Amino acid sequence: MKRLLLIFSCVLCALVTWADKTYTLTLNNSATQSTTGYFTVSTGGGFNTKYTGKYNGTEFTKGLKLNSSSSISFTNKGTATVVIVQSTSANGSNQFKFDGTAVANSTGVDNPNTGDATVRVYTITGVAVGTHSITNDGETGILYVSVTEASATSPTVELMTISLTYAYGTPTATPLSVDVTKVNDNDVLEYQWYVNSSNSTDGGTAITGANSSSYTPDISAVGILYYYCVIVEKDGDGNQVGNPAITNTAAIEVIAHVESPVFTEFNGTVQLDCATTAALVLYSLDNGATWIEYTKPFTVLDNDVTVQAKATVGGGALVSEIVSHDVVAVKKKSGSSSIVLYYDATNNFSLDENGEGQADAALVGKDGTEYEGWTIQVTGTGKTISYGTAIDEKTTIKGSNGRQMSILMPPGVCANRITLYSYVNAEQTTDKVYWKEVAGVNYGTNSIAMASWSDAANPDVRVYPLDDLEDEMTFNNAGRQLCFYAVIDYTIVHGSVSLNSEGYATYSGAENVYISGAQAYTCVLNDDKTTIDAQPIASNVVPAYNGVLLYGKPNTTATLIYQSSAEALGTNGLKPTTTADGVQPLEVALALNGKEFNLYTGSAFVPNKAYFPWSDSSQAKGITINLLDMIDEGDADAIDAATVEEETKTGVKKAVVNGQLVIKSANGIFNMAGARIK
């Protein structure tokens, strides 16, 4: 145990140097270390002339400005005495901390050279083997530090396990053991284990019979006890060699209850914390069928999910109550495409969600020219990276350096989600790293902080919603420098179609498109030639050069969003007026008129519409449309405020919400006037 001895003597004797056992750090104009590597000095506060004084015949004209950005640390291999000399000028008499504990001020020592109280001297004895620090409690000035080991021939002891936690009822504990290096191979080591109710190597009780290099602690009762060992080395004549070696304390805790984990969620990212710090936290995404060890925040993508969590101790001997949390994912829009953007500071970040590209590719996509027109700008570096170029100067992004990522998007692109896969390019343990701003939204510290993830193959994953963002997107981080790649989900608008006063339209085009704002149908003319059966397209994606029927809210506009691919349609009697050869010549046909198909009487087909070929020479009179909504029996009950209005001859129920017809596509998504109902 460290004991603090405040010296008020009028005469200060010179330090006695025993071989290589005394180490002196003098802070005067610059840092000097009497033994290389023994002291570590952080000079963030610099050396300041307002901290002065005389000590032991030496006048110090500068001292270390000990503030939040400066510190002194040292490592001793034997029990030591530490002398710290503090300036009393300016703010020099403020408190400082030794090993994190504030040291109470002494009165100024009368310096024998001047008779003035210009310094304060602190002597700390019995400093245990290990690494120790001198830091600030309030800004102060340190002039001189010395560390004197009591003996250079004491046995050296390695640290034991810091702490272990057991479930009550565990039959036996893992033995504590200590590894000691003797001064002389022929000497003998004597061991004595102690137990204490407080975390201290003072005041412990010697355990009878515990006299070997290992000891199995008692875990028969709930509570926490602290164990340590004192080792004495003796020579062949039975004489003690040097000082006894004292281990650190090992906290052994026995618990009868494990606290359940606590959820924190932000934008689909889940963090789990447990008050029982020694517990192993597990989570499940499949209703408990599979349990995964929780090591860092994780993000739920695309699908909403219920996360279950529990905590265990003792390999499952104690298990907490299972808790659940419903996570709502930040979903991309139906029909979205994706682009991957890299920003790599270490040339080893080679993940690629699309399965192609390399670490220093700036923009990566599967469809070539589809991605032309994208640009990355990095504020503060003067870099502009366009599609197909490489990042030849790799620089991480750090908000404190005035850097910000700007992504310039081509015309017609609407971004609806960004997923950032990132890692810290150097190990960090204290800074909170998070994306503080994405697309102009300031998330700040509400965002769940990243931990110290420096593994590019195991990145942190975060998702942020984008409200059909156009032209430019920005994002910026706080904390340490980051390397990352981003997946942007976006749509490209390729036009629109106006629905008539009955809510209908036909469409055909030369591109694969996703229909937003209406439901797309394939159509079949029945044998009676008086009705048309319309079947909803599950994906609502219309392949190029296919005619379809659209239905939605009357007098509204359906948006056409470009798609790189589309599945072929099933049976469909509607023919496109836009083909590879342009508008077809006139033939006898049925064309949409209001909510019916009538005989077409024009001289040429209108481009980007659809029609039925007609072989009957007599005029067709109002062929009606049957919307086959494919609602399974009872499914409509899942829609809030929905009522079943009628059952058709096909056995299909029609659901109505607030007087509007609800359409269910084959993939189970309910739509009303083209908008999804949640």
N, C-alpha and C positions, 0 to 999 in steps of 0.2 A: 504494500500500500504506500502511495506517495505521502510524505509528510512535509508540510510547508513550514520552514523555519525562517522567520523574518529577522534580519540582522540589523541591530541598531548600534553596533560598536563604533566608537570614535576612531579606532585604528583598524585598518583593513590589511591583513597579511597577504602576501603574495601566494598564489595557488601553488601547491606542491605537485610536481609532475612525476607520476610513477610510470616509467617506461613510456609506452604508447597509450596510456590510459586516460590522458587528458586531451580534450579537443576544444579548441577555442575559435569562436567566430567573432571577428571584430568588424563592426559596421561603422566605418569612418571614411567618407567620400566614396567608397566602393565596398563591395562585399569581399572579404578574404576568408578562405577556408583553410584551416591549418592542416586538415587531412582531406585529401581529395575525395569527394563523394560522400563524406560523412554528414555534412549539412546540405539541405536543400533550401534555397532562398527564392521566394517569389518576390520580385521587386516591382510589382504593379503600382505600389504607392511611391516608389522612387526613394531617393535619399534626400533629406530636407535639412537645411541649415537652421531651421527653428528648433530642431531637436539637438541640443548640445549638452556638454557637461564634462567634468573631470572625474576620472575613476582610476585608482591605483597608479597615480602618477602620469596618466595619459590624458591629454585633452582631446575630446571628441568634438569635431567641428560639424559633423553631420551624423544623423541617425536614420535608421530605416523608418519611413513613414508607414506605420502598421495600421492599415485600414482594410476594408473588405476585399481588396484586390492584392494584398501582400501577406506573406506569412513566412514562418521559419519552421522547418521540421528536421528531425535527426533520428538516427537509429542507433541504439546502444545494444551491445551483445552481453553486457554484464550489468548488474545493479549499479545505478549511477547517482551522482549528486549533480544538480544543475544550478548554475548561478546565472541570473538574468539581471542586467543593469538597465534601468529605465531613466530616460531624461525627465526632468521636472519642469522644463521650460515649455511655454505655450500650452498646447494640449497634451504635453508629454506625461502628465500625471494621471491621465485617464486609466481605467482598468484595461487589462489584457486577459486573454484566456490561455490556460495551459491544458492541453488535451480536451478542449471544449468547455472547461469549467472556469468561470471568472475568478481571478486571483484578487483578493481584497488588498487595497492599497496599504502600503506601509508609510510611515513618516519619512521625510527626506533624510538621507544619511549625511551626517556632517563629514564632508570630505577632508581628509587629513592634509591635503595639499593647499586648500583654499579656506577651509573653515566654513564654506558655504554649503547649504543643502541643495546641491545641483543634480543629484541623482538619487534614485531609490534602488536598493539592492534586494533581490529575492533569492533565497537559497531553498531549493526543493530537494529533499533527500529521499532515498529509497525508491528511486524511479526504476520501475521494473524493466526487464529486457523487452525491447520492441521499438516501434516507431512512435514518436511523440511530436506534438505540434505546438507552436506558439502563434496565436491568432489574435485579432482585435475583438474587444468588447465595446470600446469606444476608440476613436482615433488616438493613437499615442506614438511615442518614439522609443525605439530600442537601440541601445548603444553597443552592448557587449553581451555575449552568451558563452558560457563554457560548460562542457559536459565531462565529468570525471568519473570513470568507472572504478568501483571499489577494488576490483581485482581483475587482472587480465588472465588469471588462471582458474576462473570459476568454470564449472561445467555449463555447457550450452544446451538449452532445452528447446525442442520444437513445440509449436502451438498445438493444442488438442482441438478436438471438435468444439465449435463455439456453443452449439445448443442442439438438443434433440427433444422431440415431443412424442409421447406414447399415449395410447388409448388405455384407459383404466381397465384392468383385467389382463393386460399383456403379461404373459408368464415371466419373462425375463428381459432385461435391457441389454443392449449392445455394450460390451465393456469399453470403458475409457482407457486409453493407453497413451503413454508418453515416450518419446524417443529422445535420449540424452546422449550427447557427445562428451566423453570424458577428456580431461586434460592429459592424463597418462593412461595408457592401456592397462597397466598393472594395478591401477587404483580400483577401489570398490565404491559402488553407488548404494546409498541407503535412501529408501522411499518412505514417505508418509503422506497418505491421502487425508484431506480435510473436507468437511461439509459445512455449509453456511446457509443461513436463511436470507442473506442479502448478497448482492453481487459484488463481493469483495474478498480479497485474500487476507484481510485482517479480521480477527475475531472468530475464525472458523473453529470447529471442534474436530480434534483428531479422531479418525475412525479406527477403532481397535482392530488389529490384525490386517489392516490395509497397508501392507509394506512391500508391495511389488510394483513393477512398472505398469501394471494394469489394475483396474478396479471396476467391478460391475455395480452400478448404483442401484439403490433400492427404489422400485417403482410400484410399491404395493399400496400407496395412498395418493389421492388426488392432491395436487399442489405443485410448487416449483422449488427446487433446491439447487444450490450452486456448489460444484465440486472443484477442488484444485489439489495439486500435489507439490510437496516440497522435497527437493532432492539434494542430498549432501554427498560430496565426494571425499573419500578418505584414502590416505596413502597406506603403505604396508605397515606403518607403525601406529595406525589408528588416528593419525592427525587429520583434521579437516583441511581440505584444499580449497582455498578461495572462499567465496560466499556461497551460501545455499542457492540453488536455482529454484524459482517458483514459477509454475505454469500459469497460464490464464485460467479464468473460471469457465467452467462448462455448465450451462443452464440445462437442467434436466426437468422437464415438465410432464406431469401426468394429468390428462383431462378426461372428463366423463361425458362431454357434450361438444359437438362441433357446430359452429354457426353456419347457417346456410349462406351461399354466395349472394351478393347483391349486384343487380344489373344496372349498367349505365348504357344508354343507347343514343347514337347521334347519326342521322342519315344512314341507317342500316348497319352502322358499325357498333359492335357489342363489346363492352368491357365488363369483366367479372372481378369483384373484390370479395375477400373473405376476412372477417374479423379474427378468425382463428388462423393466425399467420403461418403456422406450420402445416396447415392442411393442404392436401392435393385437391385442386379444383378441376372438375370434369364437366363437360357439357355434351348434350345430345341434340341432333337435328332431326332424328327419326323416332321420336316418342320413346326414347330409352332403349332402342334396339342396339345402338352403337354409342359408346361413350368415348370422348376425345379429351386428352389432357389439355387444359387451358394454359397457354404459355404467353399469349399476347392478344391484343384486341383483334377480332376477326370481323369480316364484312359479309353480309348476306346480299347476294346479287340476284336480280331478276325476279325471284319467287319469294313471296311472303312465307314466313316460317315461324313455328313456335319453338323457341329454344328452351331446353330444360337444363338445369345445372344442379350440381351437388358437390359437397366437400367431404373428403375422407381423411382419416388419420390411422396410422398403423396398418397400412396395406389393406384397408377396408374393415378393420376391427370396429371403427366408429364411422358412421355415415350420417351426414346432416339430412334434414328434410329436403326433398327435391322441390325446387322452385321453378316456375315457368314464366316466360315472357314472350309476347307476340311481337315479332319484328316485321315492320312494313318495309319492304325493299324499295329502293329508288329505281324504278323501272325505266327502261328505254321505251320509246314509242314503238308500236307495231309498225313493221315495215322499215325500221331504221337500218342504215348501213353503218360500218365502223371504220375508223382510221387509227393507226398507231403512230404516235409521235414519241421519239426518243430524245432524252437529254441526259447524256452519260458523262460522268466526270472521272471514271476510273477505267474505262475501256473493257469492263468485264460484265456489263449489264446486258445480257443477251436474251432476255425473255421476250417473247413475241406471241401475243394472243392469237394472231392470225397465222402463226406457223411459218413465217418467213421473215426476211430482213436480217440485219446484223446490228451489232452494238452501236456503231456510230452512224447509222442511217437516221436521217432527220425525220422523214415521213415515209411510212410504209403502207401499201395497200395491195389488194389483189387484182384490181381492174385497171391498172395502168393510168390512162389519161383521166380516169374518174377523179384522181386525187391531184391533178394539176391545179395550180392556183392557190394551194395552201402555202402559208409562210409562217415561220416562227421568228419572232423578234425577242431579243434578250436585252431589256433596258439595263444600262450601266456597263455593257460590254461592247456595244457597237456591232453586235452580230445580227445578221439576217440570214435565215436558212430557208431555202425553198425546196420544193419537192425534188428528190433525187440527189440532193447535195449531201456532203458529209460534214460532221462537226469536227473541224480540224483543230480547234482549240477547245479542249474540254474544260468547262467551268461549271461548278455547281451553282445552284440558285440559292441565294441567301438574302432575305428581305432586309437585314440590317446593313447590307452592302449596297442598298439602293437598287437591287435587281428585281425585275419582274418579268414573267413570261407573258408575251402577247402572241396569240394565235390569230392570224388573219385568214378568214375563210372565203372561199370563192362565192360569187353571186349565186343566189338560189339555194344556198346551204342553210339549213336551220338545225343547230345543235340542240339536243334535248337531254344529254347526260354526258358527264365526263368521269372516268374512273382513273384514279391516280395510283400507280404502283410505284412505291418509293422506298428508299433506304438511306440511312445516314452514312456518309462516306468515311467516317471515322468513329470509333467507339465513343459513346458518350453515356454518362450516367446521371447527369444532373439537369441539363437543359430540357425544357419541354419543347418538343418539336411537333408542329402541327401546321396544316394548311390554313392560314388565317384569312385569306381572301380568295374567292373563286368567282369569276364572272361578275365582279363588282359587289358581291355579297360579302360582308365582313363577318366571318364566323368567330374570330378571336378565340379566347380560351374556352368557349363553349364546346369547341371541338375536342374530342378525346385525344389526348396527347399520344404521340408515338413513343415507344420505348427505344432502347438502343439497338436498333436493327441495322447491322452492317453487312448482312448477308444478301447479296443480290438475288440469290436463288430462292429466298424466302422473304419477299418484300412485304411492307405494310400496304394494305389496300384500303382506299377510301373512295366513296362514290358521292357525287354532287349533282343535284338536278339543275337543268338549264331550261329556261322557259323559251324554247324555240329561238335561241340566240342566233343573231345574224351578224355578219361583218367581222367582229372582233371579240375575242375572249381573253381574259387575263386571269392569272392565278399567282399567288405569292405565299411564301412560308414564313414562319417565325422559328427561331431556335437555330439549330445546327444546319450546316450545308446539306443539301439533298441531291441525290441522283434519282432519276425517275423515268418511267415511260407512261404515257397517257393514252387511254383508249377513248376516243370521242365517238359517241353514237349520234347520228345525224340523219336528216332527210334532205332530199333535193326536190324542190317543187318544180314540176314540169307542166303546169297548167291547171285548168279547172273546168268543171262542167256545171251548167246551171240546171237545177231541177225545176220542173214545171209546177203549175198551181196544184197539181195532184201529188207532187212529190216524186215524179218519175223522170227518167232520161235514159237514153241509150248511149253507149260509148264504144269506140274502138280506137287503137292508136298503134304507133310504130315502136313504142317502148314498153317494157314491163313496168307497171305502175301499181302502187298501193293506193286504194281509194280511201280517203279520209273525209268524213262528213256524210257518207251514204253507204248502204250495203249493196254489194255487187251480186248479181244472180246470173246463172245460166238458165236458158229457157228451152222448153220443148213444146211444139204445137201438138195438141192432142188429136187423136184420129177423128173426133167429131168436128174438128176445125172451128170450134166455137170457144175453146178455152186454151190457155197457155199455162203450163206448170213452170213456176220459177223456183229454182233451187239455190239457196245462198252459198256463196263461195266461202269456205271456212277461213282462209287466210286473208280474204278481201284483196288479194293480189291478182291483177288481170294480166295474163301474158300478152306480149306484143301480137298484133294482127288477129285478135279475137274480139268478137262482138259480145257485149254483155248488157244486161238491164241494170239500172241503178234505181234505188228507192231510198228516200230519206224525208226530211222535213220539207214541205212545200215551199217553193220560191227561195230556196237556199242554194249555196254553192258547195259542190264536192271538190276537194283538192286532189290533184294527181301527183303522187310522190314517186320519183324514179326508184326502180329496183334493179339490182344487177342480175337477178335470176327470178324465175317463177315456175311453179309446177303447172303441168298441162291440165287443162280443164277436162271434165268428164263430158257426158252427152250434152250437146248444146246446138240448138238449131239456128241461133242468131249468127248472121254473117256480117263481117266488117265491111264498112265502106272505105276504110283505109287499108290498103294491102301494099305489098312490095311494089306493085305496079301502079299505085295511086287509086283514084276513084274508079269504081267499076262502071261499065256502061249500064244504062237503064234496062231493067227487066221487071216483069210483073212481081210485085213484092208487097209485104205488109210492113207498115211503118208505125211507130208509136204516135198516138194522138191522145193526149190527156192521160187517162189510165187504161186505155184500150189500144189494140192494134187494128188499124184500118188499111184498106187498099191504098197504096201509094200512087199519087197521080202526078207527081212532078216530072220534069224532063231529065233530071240527073240526081244521083244520090248526093246528099250533103256529106262532106268529109267528116271522119271521126264519129260517125253514128253506126247503128246496127239495124238490120232488117231481117225479115223472114222471106225466103223465096216463096212464090205463090203460083200454083199451077192451075187453079180453078179460074175460069174466064169470068164467072159471075162475081159481082162485087161483094167483098167481105163486109159484114156489118158488125162492128163492135166486138172483136174477139177479146174476151176478158182475161185478166191475169190472176192466177192463183199463187199467192206467196206461200210456199211451203216452208213454214218456220221451223219445222223439225224440233218442236219442243216436246221432250219426253213427258210421259205421264207423271204429274206431280212436281216436276222440276220448277215450274213457275212459282211455286210457293216460296222459293228461296229469295225472290225479289221483294224488297221492301215496298209496301203499299201497292202491291200488284193484286189484281183480282182476275179470276178466270171468267171470261165473258161468254165463251161458247166452245163447243166441241164440234169440229168439222167432220165431214163424212170420212175423212182419212184417219180419224181418231186422234188428231192433233189438237192440243189446247192452245187457244190464243190468249196471251196474257196482256193486260192493259194496265198502264201506269199513268195516272192522272189524265185519263182519256186518250192516251197515245198508245198505238200498237207497239208491243215489244217483240223484237226479232231475236231469235237465238241462232247463232251460227253453229256449224257442225263441231267447232272446237269448244263449245260450251260457253261462249261469251255472249251475254245479253247486250243488245244494242237498241237504242231508241233514236230514231232519226239519225242514224249513223254514229251516235255518241255512245261510248261504253257506259253501262250502268254498273256501279260498284255496290 
